[in-house]
Amino acid sequence: MKTLIFSDSHLTHQFDEKKFNYLRRIISSSDQVIINGDFWDGFIISFDQFFNSKWSKLFPLLKSKKTIYIFGNHDSQRLNDLDRIKHFSDIQSMSHTFIERGKTFTIEHGQRYFPTELKNVDINSAFFRSICKFVKYTEKTIVRIFGEKYQKLLKKNNAKLKKHIGQNSDGSYFIFGHTHSPEVDLSMNFINSGIICHGLAQYVIIQDGNIEIIKDRYDR
């Protein structure tokens, strides 16, 4: 059983053929897919815009893999259409736990333990969406200049997620996204899947109980 876990692809109405082909390839080569949040970016576009975009060409493939969809902060439950989301996923949840070869894996995006949004903000306002577009553009520019080196600056945010593991240590492996910083820390059974965005392609493969994190690029 080969399980693909990825997060933070932040898809919008803008289509990227290289990114599409990369996602299609890694999804096709897996037996099971778990999307661990921020699949599409509800801080920039509406669900309608995403659902009717060219990214919908991935939906039949995702559905064939019985995809499990974990809600993130940019694609939270309230931002999704809970009927149409079933076009590309079988299960929708805030977290998912499964056991393979005697190992327990718990997957969650991470916003519960490391909230990053301001409270009482109208996320549908033009002002808020403009800020989010600017932040995304800035991150893309930083990646273009520094590559994945910039993610080392974000690694400190993983420490906030690790505090949760310390409070719930039962031998389970915890797989998060959210921080945009890939990491495997087996001393704490902590994994962060990174991002598939801005040219970077990072994700987790679990096969026969073994964990592998892939760090690649989709823009080459």
Rosetta blueprint (number, residue, H / E / L):
1 M L
2 K E
3 T E
4 L E
5 I E
6 F E
7 S L
8 D L
9 S L
10 H L
11 L E
12 T L
13 H L
14 Q L
15 F L
16 D L
17 E H
18 K H
19 K H
20 F H
21 N H
22 Y H
23 L H
24 R H
25 R H
26 I H
27 I H
28 S H
29 S L
30 S L
31 D L
32 Q E
33 V E
34 I E
35 I E
36 N E
37 G L
38 D L
39 F L
40 W E
41 D L
42 G L
43 F L
44 I L
45 I L
46 S L
47 F H
48 D H
49 Q H
50 F H
51 F H
52 N L
53 S L
54 K H
55 W H
56 S H
57 K H
58 L H
59 F H
60 P H
61 L H
62 L H
63 K H
64 S H
65 K L
66 K L
67 T L
68 I E
69 Y E
70 I E
71 F L
72 G L
73 N L
74 H L
75 D L
76 S L
77 Q H
78 R H
79 L H
80 N L
81 D L
82 L L
83 D L
84 R H
85 I H
86 K H
87 H H
88 F L
89 S L
90 D L
91 I E
92 Q E
93 S E
94 M L
95 S E
96 H E
97 T E
98 F E
99 I E
100 E E
101 R L
102 G L
103 K E
104 T E
105 F E
106 T E
107 I E
108 E E
109 H L
110 G L
111 Q L
112 R L
113 Y L
114 F L
115 P L
116 T L
117 E L
118 L L
119 K L
120 N L
121 V L
122 D L
123 I L
124 N L
125 S L
126 A H
127 F H
128 F H
129 R H
130 S H
131 I H
132 C H
133 K H
134 F H
135 V H
136 K H
137 Y H
138 T H
139 E H
140 K H
141 T H
142 I H
143 V H
144 R H
145 I H
146 F H
147 G H
148 E H
149 K H
150 Y H
151 Q H
152 K H
153 L H
154 L H
155 K H
156 K H
157 N H
158 N H
159 A H
160 K H
161 L H
162 K H
163 K H
164 H H
165 I H
166 G H
167 Q H
168 N L
169 S L
170 D L
171 G L
172 S L
173 Y E
174 F E
175 I E
176 F E
177 G L
178 H L
179 T L
180 H L
181 S L
182 P L
183 E E
184 V E
185 D E
186 L L
187 S L
188 M L
189 N L
190 F E
191 I E
192 N E
193 S L
194 G L
195 I L
196 I E
197 C E
198 H L
199 G L
200 L E
201 A E
202 Q E
203 Y E
204 V E
205 I E
206 I E
207 Q E
208 D L
209 G L
210 N E
211 I E
212 E E
213 I E
214 I E
215 K E
216 D E
217 R E
218 Y L
219 D L
220 R L
